[in-house]
Amino acid sequence: MADCDVMLYALSTCIHCKNTKEYLDGCGVKYDCVEVDKLEGDERKNIIEEIKKVNPSCSFPTIIIGDKIIVGSGRKKSRRL
């Protein structure tokens, strides 16, 4: 996975997002993470619009690995903002 760009959109209060970060860390995956609920104003609005392009329901966690989109942690339904 060293050649893949991994982006995680998460909520700081979401246990599924936390579990996803722990899983990626445990696997040694390098990723960028944006905690959307900590953003404000136009920055938050722009990120949400970016997420909706790949995940119209804007649920979390949303993971982008190259051209693949993974929504949720795979264990239970993800949370919505």
Biopython code that builds the backbone (N, CA, C, O; Angstrom):
import numpy as np
from Bio.PDB.StructureBuilder import StructureBuilder

atoms = [
    (1, "MET", "N", (0.816, -1.197, 0.000)),
    (1, "MET", "CA", (0.000, 0.000, 0.000)),
    (1, "MET", "C", (0.851, 1.248, 0.000)),
    (1, "MET", "O", (0.315, 2.356, 0.025)),
    (2, "ALA", "N", (2.127, 1.104, -0.026)),
    (2, "ALA", "CA", (3.012, 2.260, 0.033)),
    (2, "ALA", "C", (2.804, 3.208, -1.137)),
    (2, "ALA", "O", (3.062, 4.406, -1.022)),
    (3, "ASP", "N", (2.340, 2.678, -2.259)),
    (3, "ASP", "CA", (2.142, 3.509, -3.439)),
    (3, "ASP", "C", (0.752, 4.136, -3.492)),
    (3, "ASP", "O", (0.488, 4.952, -4.374)),
    (4, "CYS", "N", (-0.141, 3.779, -2.575)),
    (4, "CYS", "CA", (-1.505, 4.305, -2.579)),
    (4, "CYS", "C", (-1.608, 5.527, -1.693)),
    (4, "CYS", "O", (-0.971, 5.614, -0.643)),
    (5, "ASP", "N", (-2.409, 6.453, -2.130)),
    (5, "ASP", "CA", (-2.764, 7.582, -1.289)),
    (5, "ASP", "C", (-4.021, 7.186, -0.525)),
    (5, "ASP", "O", (-5.019, 6.797, -1.133)),
    (6, "VAL", "N", (-3.981, 7.279, 0.781)),
    (6, "VAL", "CA", (-5.126, 6.918, 1.612)),
    (6, "VAL", "C", (-5.589, 8.159, 2.355)),
    (6, "VAL", "O", (-4.807, 8.821, 3.037)),
    (7, "MET", "N", (-6.874, 8.462, 2.210)),
    (7, "MET", "CA", (-7.482, 9.612, 2.869)),
    (7, "MET", "C", (-8.657, 9.118, 3.702)),
    (7, "MET", "O", (-9.512, 8.383, 3.208)),
    (8, "LEU", "N", (-8.695, 9.517, 4.943)),
    (8, "LEU", "CA", (-9.766, 9.140, 5.853)),
    (8, "LEU", "C", (-10.504, 10.399, 6.278)),
    (8, "LEU", "O", (-9.906, 11.336, 6.808)),
    (9, "TYR", "N", (-11.811, 10.410, 6.039)),
    (9, "TYR", "CA", (-12.669, 11.477, 6.545)),
    (9, "TYR", "C", (-13.404, 10.885, 7.730)),
    (9, "TYR", "O", (-14.061, 9.852, 7.605)),
    (10, "ALA", "N", (-13.299, 11.535, 8.885)),
    (10, "ALA", "CA", (-13.825, 10.968, 10.118)),
    (10, "ALA", "C", (-14.470, 12.042, 10.982)),
    (10, "ALA", "O", (-14.383, 13.237, 10.701)),
    (11, "LEU", "N", (-15.122, 11.574, 12.041)),
    (11, "LEU", "CA", (-15.639, 12.455, 13.087)),
    (11, "LEU", "C", (-14.868, 12.133, 14.358)),
    (11, "LEU", "O", (-14.633, 10.964, 14.661)),
    (12, "SER", "N", (-14.480, 13.141, 15.090)),
    (12, "SER", "CA", (-13.668, 12.929, 16.286)),
    (12, "SER", "C", (-14.414, 12.170, 17.379)),
    (12, "SER", "O", (-13.784, 11.575, 18.252)),
    (13, "THR", "N", (-15.731, 12.182, 17.345)),
    (13, "THR", "CA", (-16.542, 11.543, 18.383)),
    (13, "THR", "C", (-17.078, 10.172, 17.983)),
    (13, "THR", "O", (-17.796, 9.540, 18.758)),
    (14, "CYS", "N", (-16.741, 9.708, 16.789)),
    (14, "CYS", "CA", (-17.307, 8.467, 16.244)),
    (14, "CYS", "C", (-16.413, 7.272, 16.592)),
    (14, "CYS", "O", (-15.236, 7.250, 16.232)),
    (15, "ILE", "N", (-16.974, 6.283, 17.292)),
    (15, "ILE", "CA", (-16.198, 5.097, 17.668)),
    (15, "ILE", "C", (-15.766, 4.302, 16.437)),
    (15, "ILE", "O", (-14.690, 3.703, 16.438)),
    (16, "HIS", "N", (-16.584, 4.289, 15.393)),
    (16, "HIS", "CA", (-16.220, 3.562, 14.171)),
    (16, "HIS", "C", (-15.030, 4.233, 13.482)),
    (16, "HIS", "O", (-14.163, 3.563, 12.921)),
    (17, "CYS", "N", (-15.005, 5.550, 13.534)),
    (17, "CYS", "CA", (-13.870, 6.288, 12.976)),
    (17, "CYS", "C", (-12.609, 6.012, 13.790)),
    (17, "CYS", "O", (-11.529, 5.815, 13.233)),
    (18, "LYS", "N", (-12.758, 6.000, 15.110)),
    (18, "LYS", "CA", (-11.624, 5.710, 15.985)),
    (18, "LYS", "C", (-11.097, 4.305, 15.712)),
    (18, "LYS", "O", (-9.887, 4.099, 15.612)),
    (19, "ASN", "N", (-12.010, 3.334, 15.590)),
    (19, "ASN", "CA", (-11.602, 1.962, 15.314)),
    (19, "ASN", "C", (-10.911, 1.846, 13.962)),
    (19, "ASN", "O", (-9.961, 1.077, 13.813)),
    (20, "THR", "N", (-11.377, 2.596, 12.988)),
    (20, "THR", "CA", (-10.756, 2.584, 11.663)),
    (20, "THR", "C", (-9.338, 3.126, 11.735)),
    (20, "THR", "O", (-8.425, 2.559, 11.134)),
    (21, "LYS", "N", (-9.145, 4.222, 12.465)),
    (21, "LYS", "CA", (-7.800, 4.789, 12.633)),
    (21, "LYS", "C", (-6.878, 3.788, 13.331)),
    (21, "LYS", "O", (-5.730, 3.608, 12.927)),
    (22, "GLU", "N", (-7.386, 3.142, 14.374)),
    (22, "GLU", "CA", (-6.587, 2.146, 15.090)),
    (22, "GLU", "C", (-6.210, 0.978, 14.181)),
    (22, "GLU", "O", (-5.088, 0.475, 14.238)),
    (23, "TYR", "N", (-7.151, 0.552, 13.346)),
    (23, "TYR", "CA", (-6.884, -0.544, 12.422)),
    (23, "TYR", "C", (-5.803, -0.151, 11.416)),
    (23, "TYR", "O", (-4.850, -0.900, 11.197)),
    (24, "LEU", "N", (-5.952, 1.015, 10.811)),
    (24, "LEU", "CA", (-4.963, 1.474, 9.836)),
    (24, "LEU", "C", (-3.592, 1.640, 10.490)),
    (24, "LEU", "O", (-2.573, 1.262, 9.912)),
    (25, "ASP", "N", (-3.572, 2.203, 11.691)),
    (25, "ASP", "CA", (-2.310, 2.362, 12.416)),
    (25, "ASP", "C", (-1.678, 0.998, 12.699)),
    (25, "ASP", "O", (-0.472, 0.815, 12.529)),
    (26, "GLY", "N", (-2.503, 0.049, 13.131)),
    (26, "GLY", "CA", (-2.022, -1.285, 13.448)),
    (26, "GLY", "C", (-1.463, -2.027, 12.248)),
    (26, "GLY", "O", (-0.586, -2.880, 12.380)),
    (27, "CYS", "N", (-1.982, -1.689, 11.077)),
    (27, "CYS", "CA", (-1.505, -2.304, 9.836)),
    (27, "CYS", "C", (-0.316, -1.557, 9.246)),
    (27, "CYS", "O", (0.258, -1.982, 8.244)),
    (28, "GLY", "N", (0.048, -0.453, 9.866)),
    (28, "GLY", "CA", (1.167, 0.334, 9.372)),
    (28, "GLY", "C", (0.853, 1.150, 8.131)),
    (28, "GLY", "O", (1.755, 1.539, 7.388)),
    (29, "VAL", "N", (-0.428, 1.408, 7.911)),
    (29, "VAL", "CA", (-0.854, 2.177, 6.737)),
    (29, "VAL", "C", (-0.655, 3.665, 7.025)),
    (29, "VAL", "O", (-1.073, 4.170, 8.066)),
    (30, "LYS", "N", (-0.018, 4.348, 6.096)),
    (30, "LYS", "CA", (0.111, 5.802, 6.205)),
    (30, "LYS", "C", (-1.105, 6.423, 5.537)),
    (30, "LYS", "O", (-1.477, 6.043, 4.427)),
    (31, "TYR", "N", (-1.720, 7.375, 6.217)),
    (31, "TYR", "CA", (-2.937, 7.992, 5.692)),
    (31, "TYR", "C", (-3.037, 9.420, 6.202)),
    (31, "TYR", "O", (-2.422, 9.798, 7.199)),
    (32, "ASP", "N", (-3.832, 10.195, 5.484)),
    (32, "ASP", "CA", (-4.189, 11.535, 5.933)),
    (32, "ASP", "C", (-5.598, 11.444, 6.504)),
    (32, "ASP", "O", (-6.453, 10.745, 5.961)),
    (33, "CYS", "N", (-5.832, 12.149, 7.594)),
    (33, "CYS", "CA", (-7.148, 12.119, 8.231)),
    (33, "CYS", "C", (-7.661, 13.541, 8.432)),
    (33, "CYS", "O", (-6.943, 14.419, 8.909)),
    (34, "VAL", "N", (-8.916, 13.743, 8.059)),
    (34, "VAL", "CA", (-9.598, 15.005, 8.323)),
    (34, "VAL", "C", (-10.762, 14.698, 9.255)),
    (34, "VAL", "O", (-11.662, 13.934, 8.904)),
    (35, "GLU", "N", (-10.743, 15.292, 10.438)),
    (35, "GLU", "CA", (-11.863, 15.168, 11.359)),
    (35, "GLU", "C", (-12.822, 16.307, 11.051)),
    (35, "GLU", "O", (-12.629, 17.448, 11.471)),
    (36, "VAL", "N", (-13.851, 15.964, 10.310)),
    (36, "VAL", "CA", (-14.747, 16.953, 9.712)),
    (36, "VAL", "C", (-15.456, 17.786, 10.765)),
    (36, "VAL", "O", (-15.685, 18.976, 10.549)),
    (37, "ASP", "N", (-15.807, 17.197, 11.888)),
    (37, "ASP", "CA", (-16.532, 17.942, 12.910)),
    (37, "ASP", "C", (-15.672, 19.001, 13.597)),
    (37, "ASP", "O", (-16.200, 19.856, 14.308)),
    (38, "LYS", "N", (-14.370, 18.955, 13.397)),
    (38, "LYS", "CA", (-13.486, 19.974, 13.983)),
    (38, "LYS", "C", (-13.244, 21.147, 13.037)),
    (38, "LYS", "O", (-12.618, 22.137, 13.417)),
    (39, "LEU", "N", (-13.739, 21.033, 11.809)),
    (39, "LEU", "CA", (-13.601, 22.116, 10.836)),
    (39, "LEU", "C", (-14.720, 23.127, 11.039)),
    (39, "LEU", "O", (-15.750, 22.828, 11.643)),
    (40, "GLU", "N", (-14.496, 24.325, 10.526)),
    (40, "GLU", "CA", (-15.511, 25.372, 10.648)),
    (40, "GLU", "C", (-15.704, 26.094, 9.325)),
    (40, "GLU", "O", (-14.843, 26.063, 8.447)),
    (41, "GLY", "N", (-16.836, 26.735, 9.207)),
    (41, "GLY", "CA", (-17.108, 27.637, 8.092)),
    (41, "GLY", "C", (-16.951, 27.020, 6.719)),
    (41, "GLY", "O", (-17.367, 25.888, 6.473)),
    (42, "ASP", "N", (-16.331, 27.800, 5.817)),
    (42, "ASP", "CA", (-16.176, 27.379, 4.430)),
    (42, "ASP", "C", (-15.324, 26.128, 4.294)),
    (42, "ASP", "O", (-15.560, 25.302, 3.412)),
    (43, "GLU", "N", (-14.327, 25.988, 5.171)),
    (43, "GLU", "CA", (-13.478, 24.799, 5.098)),
    (43, "GLU", "C", (-14.318, 23.537, 5.325)),
    (43, "GLU", "O", (-14.181, 22.555, 4.595)),
    (44, "ARG", "N", (-15.180, 23.571, 6.334)),
    (44, "ARG", "CA", (-16.053, 22.422, 6.612)),
    (44, "ARG", "C", (-17.016, 22.193, 5.457)),
    (44, "ARG", "O", (-17.199, 21.061, 5.009)),
    (45, "LYS", "N", (-17.627, 23.258, 4.979)),
    (45, "LYS", "CA", (-18.578, 23.153, 3.872)),
    (45, "LYS", "C", (-17.914, 22.552, 2.638)),
    (45, "LYS", "O", (-18.498, 21.688, 1.984)),
    (46, "ASN", "N", (-16.708, 22.995, 2.312)),
    (46, "ASN", "CA", (-16.000, 22.488, 1.134)),
    (46, "ASN", "C", (-15.635, 21.014, 1.282)),
    (46, "ASN", "O", (-15.744, 20.251, 0.322)),
    (47, "ILE", "N", (-15.205, 20.611, 2.469)),
    (47, "ILE", "CA", (-14.858, 19.209, 2.697)),
    (47, "ILE", "C", (-16.100, 18.328, 2.601)),
    (47, "ILE", "O", (-16.044, 17.244, 2.021)),
    (48, "ILE", "N", (-17.205, 18.777, 3.158)),
    (48, "ILE", "CA", (-18.452, 18.005, 3.077)),
    (48, "ILE", "C", (-18.880, 17.836, 1.628)),
    (48, "ILE", "O", (-19.314, 16.752, 1.237)),
    (49, "GLU", "N", (-18.766, 18.881, 0.829)),
    (49, "GLU", "CA", (-19.100, 18.773, -0.594)),
    (49, "GLU", "C", (-18.168, 17.790, -1.302)),
    (49, "GLU", "O", (-18.600, 17.044, -2.181)),
    (50, "GLU", "N", (-16.904, 17.791, -0.923)),
    (50, "GLU", "CA", (-15.931, 16.856, -1.485)),
    (50, "GLU", "C", (-16.315, 15.414, -1.133)),
    (50, "GLU", "O", (-16.255, 14.527, -1.985)),
    (51, "ILE", "N", (-16.705, 15.189, 0.109)),
    (51, "ILE", "CA", (-17.113, 13.851, 0.543)),
    (51, "ILE", "C", (-18.358, 13.406, -0.200)),
    (51, "ILE", "O", (-18.440, 12.257, -0.636)),
    (52, "LYS", "N", (-19.332, 14.302, -0.353)),
    (52, "LYS", "CA", (-20.591, 13.953, -1.027)),
    (52, "LYS", "C", (-20.395, 13.520, -2.472)),
    (52, "LYS", "O", (-21.236, 12.808, -3.019)),
    (53, "LYS", "N", (-19.305, 13.934, -3.097)),
    (53, "LYS", "CA", (-19.021, 13.514, -4.475)),
    (53, "LYS", "C", (-18.756, 12.018, -4.539)),
    (53, "LYS", "O", (-19.066, 11.382, -5.546)),
    (54, "VAL", "N", (-18.188, 11.446, -3.485)),
    (54, "VAL", "CA", (-17.866, 10.021, -3.476)),
    (54, "VAL", "C", (-18.782, 9.226, -2.551)),
    (54, "VAL", "O", (-18.880, 8.006, -2.680)),
    (55, "ASN", "N", (-19.449, 9.900, -1.625)),
    (55, "ASN", "CA", (-20.330, 9.272, -0.659)),
    (55, "ASN", "C", (-21.514, 10.208, -0.418)),
    (55, "ASN", "O", (-21.508, 10.989, 0.534)),
    (56, "PRO", "N", (-22.534, 10.128, -1.284)),
    (56, "PRO", "CA", (-23.658, 11.073, -1.206)),
    (56, "PRO", "C", (-24.347, 11.140, 0.152)),
    (56, "PRO", "O", (-24.930, 12.170, 0.491)),
    (57, "SER", "N", (-24.294, 10.064, 0.937)),
    (57, "SER", "CA", (-24.941, 10.104, 2.245)),
    (57, "SER", "C", (-24.091, 10.827, 3.284)),
    (57, "SER", "O", (-24.566, 11.125, 4.380)),
    (58, "CYS", "N", (-22.831, 11.107, 2.939)),
    (58, "CYS", "CA", (-21.909, 11.828, 3.826)),
    (58, "CYS", "C", (-21.831, 11.165, 5.198)),
    (58, "CYS", "O", (-21.918, 11.827, 6.232)),
    (59, "SER", "N", (-21.665, 9.837, 5.183)),
    (59, "SER", "CA", (-21.534, 9.090, 6.428)),
    (59, "SER", "C", (-20.062, 8.828, 6.711)),
    (59, "SER", "O", (-19.205, 8.953, 5.836)),
    (60, "PHE", "N", (-19.798, 8.463, 7.954)),
    (60, "PHE", "CA", (-18.417, 8.342, 8.403)),
    (60, "PHE", "C", (-18.187, 7.014, 9.087)),
    (60, "PHE", "O", (-19.098, 6.471, 9.711)),
    (61, "PRO", "N", (-16.991, 6.488, 8.979)),
    (61, "PRO", "CA", (-15.852, 7.012, 8.244)),
    (61, "PRO", "C", (-16.005, 6.814, 6.740)),
    (61, "PRO", "O", (-16.681, 5.888, 6.290)),
    (62, "THR", "N", (-15.375, 7.683, 5.977)),
    (62, "THR", "CA", (-15.257, 7.542, 4.531)),
    (62, "THR", "C", (-13.763, 7.465, 4.232)),
    (62, "THR", "O", (-12.991, 8.354, 4.593)),
    (63, "ILE", "N", (-13.380, 6.388, 3.569)),
    (63, "ILE", "CA", (-11.974, 6.157, 3.258)),
    (63, "ILE", "C", (-11.811, 6.146, 1.751)),
    (63, "ILE", "O", (-12.575, 5.495, 1.039)),
    (64, "ILE", "N", (-10.818, 6.865, 1.273)),
    (64, "ILE", "CA", (-10.494, 6.865, -0.150)),
    (64, "ILE", "C", (-9.089, 6.298, -0.286)),
    (64, "ILE", "O", (-8.124, 6.837, 0.256)),
    (65, "ILE", "N", (-8.998, 5.195, -1.025)),
    (65, "ILE", "CA", (-7.714, 4.541, -1.287)),
    (65, "ILE", "C", (-7.543, 4.515, -2.798)),
    (65, "ILE", "O", (-8.166, 3.711, -3.491)),
    (66, "GLY", "N", (-6.694, 5.404, -3.302)),
    (66, "GLY", "CA", (-6.565, 5.516, -4.753)),
    (66, "GLY", "C", (-7.898, 5.898, -5.346)),
    (66, "GLY", "O", (-8.419, 6.977, -5.064)),
    (67, "ASP", "N", (-8.469, 5.008, -6.184)),
    (67, "ASP", "CA", (-9.775, 5.285, -6.789)),
    (67, "ASP", "C", (-10.893, 4.465, -6.149)),
    (67, "ASP", "O", (-12.002, 4.410, -6.682)),
    (68, "LYS", "N", (-10.612, 3.827, -5.006)),
    (68, "LYS", "CA", (-11.618, 3.029, -4.294)),
    (68, "LYS", "C", (-12.156, 3.801, -3.102)),
    (68, "LYS", "O", (-11.425, 4.508, -2.409)),
    (69, "ILE", "N", (-13.463, 3.644, -2.882)),
    (69, "ILE", "CA", (-14.137, 4.324, -1.787)),
    (69, "ILE", "C", (-14.675, 3.263, -0.830)),
    (69, "ILE", "O", (-15.337, 2.314, -1.250)),
    (70, "ILE", "N", (-14.384, 3.433, 0.459)),
    (70, "ILE", "CA", (-14.926, 2.551, 1.486)),
    (70, "ILE", "C", (-15.704, 3.434, 2.446)),
    (70, "ILE", "O", (-15.181, 4.411, 2.980)),
    (71, "VAL", "N", (-16.960, 3.072, 2.654)),
    (71, "VAL", "CA", (-17.818, 3.833, 3.553)),
    (71, "VAL", "C", (-18.118, 2.966, 4.763)),
    (71, "VAL", "O", (-18.619, 1.850, 4.627)),
    (72, "GLY", "N", (-17.813, 3.477, 5.935)),
    (72, "GLY", "CA", (-18.052, 2.738, 7.166)),
    (72, "GLY", "C", (-16.858, 1.880, 7.524)),
    (72, "GLY", "O", (-15.918, 1.729, 6.744)),
    (73, "SER", "N", (-16.915, 1.330, 8.706)),
    (73, "SER", "CA", (-15.813, 0.504, 9.185)),
    (73, "SER", "C", (-15.997, -0.949, 8.812)),
    (73, "SER", "O", (-15.087, -1.757, 8.997)),
    (74, "GLY", "N", (-17.171, -1.295, 8.284)),
    (74, "GLY", "CA", (-17.443, -2.665, 7.913)),
    (74, "GLY", "C", (-18.059, -3.481, 9.030)),
    (74, "GLY", "O", (-18.439, -4.633, 8.820)),
    (75, "ARG", "N", (-18.163, -2.904, 10.208)),
    (75, "ARG", "CA", (-18.707, -3.646, 11.345)),
    (75, "ARG", "C", (-20.173, -3.310, 11.595)),
    (75, "ARG", "O", (-20.993, -4.206, 11.799)),
    (76, "LYS", "N", (-20.497, -2.045, 11.579)),
    (76, "LYS", "CA", (-21.870, -1.583, 11.782)),
    (76, "LYS", "C", (-22.068, -0.351, 10.912)),
    (76, "LYS", "O", (-21.133, 0.132, 10.274)),
    (77, "LYS", "N", (-23.284, 0.144, 10.895)),
    (77, "LYS", "CA", (-23.543, 1.356, 10.123)),
    (77, "LYS", "C", (-22.701, 2.497, 10.631)),
    (77, "LYS", "O", (-22.452, 2.612, 11.831)),
    (78, "SER", "N", (-22.258, 3.348, 9.713)),
    (78, "SER", "CA", (-21.452, 4.508, 10.085)),
    (78, "SER", "C", (-22.377, 5.670, 10.461)),
    (78, "SER", "O", (-23.578, 5.642, 10.190)),
    (79, "ARG", "N", (-21.795, 6.674, 11.081)),
    (79, "ARG", "CA", (-22.564, 7.828, 11.536)),
    (79, "ARG", "C", (-22.633, 8.898, 10.458)),
    (79, "ARG", "O", (-21.758, 9.004, 9.598)),
    (80, "ARG", "N", (-23.684, 9.675, 10.528)),
    (80, "ARG", "CA", (-23.861, 10.801, 9.604)),
    (80, "ARG", "C", (-23.622, 12.093, 10.334)),
    (80, "ARG", "O", (-23.870, 12.207, 11.535)),
    (81, "LEU", "N", (-23.134, 13.074, 9.587)),
    (81, "LEU", "CA", (-22.924, 14.405, 10.164)),
    (81, "LEU", "C", (-24.146, 15.233, 9.934)),
    (81, "LEU", "O", (-24.190, 16.395, 10.339)),
]
sb = StructureBuilder()
sb.init_structure("model")
sb.init_model(0)
sb.init_chain("A")
sb.init_seg("    ")
for serial, (resi, resn, name, xyz) in enumerate(atoms, 1):
    if name == "N":
        sb.init_residue(resn, " ", resi, " ")
    sb.init_atom(name, np.array(xyz, "f"), 0.0, 1.0, " ", f" {name:<3s}", serial, name[0])
structure = sb.get_structure()
